[in-house]
Amino acid sequence: MGVHKVIEVMAFSTESWEDAAQEAINGVAKNVRNIESIYIQDKSGKVVDNRIVQYRINAKITFRVE
């Protein structure tokens, strides 16, 4: 079983929401081990001249505590 911790993060990408999710994982992985899941809580985007220029997500990332 074990103990798990959940943290909430925001991440951004100029490519896609999927890329923003990967950026969230990459950012958290710099300081945390044993990442097990990501829950995308919210998606949004920044629009300039009728084009999405930035994809944004709010996510909860779960990892196992050693």
MOUR-V201916 format. One record per backbone hydrogen bond with DSSP energy under -0.5 kcal/mol. NH is the residue of the N-H (numbers start at 1). CO is the residue of the C=O. E is the energy in kcal/mol with one decimal. If there is no record, write none. Layout:
# MOUR-V201916
NH|CO|E  NH|CO|E
This chain:
# MOUR-V201916
3|65|-0.6  5|63|-2.9  7|61|-2.3  9|59|-2.8  11|57|-2.0  13|55|-1.9  20|16|-1.8  21|17|-2.1  22|18|-2.0  23|19|-2.3  24|20|-2.0  25|21|-2.0  26|22|-2.9  27|23|-2.6  28|24|-2.3  29|25|-2.7  30|26|-0.6  30|27|-0.8  31|28|-2.0  32|28|-1.6  36|62|-3.2  37|62|-1.6  39|60|-2.8  40|38|-0.5  41|39|-0.8  41|58|-2.2  42|58|-1.7  44|56|-2.5  46|54|-2.6  48|51|-2.6  51|48|-1.3  53|46|-3.0  53|51|-0.6  54|46|-1.3  55|13|-3.7  56|44|-3.3  57|11|-2.2  58|42|-2.3  59|9|-2.9  60|39|-2.6  61|7|-2.7  62|37|-2.4  63|5|-2.4  64|34|-2.1  65|3|-3.2
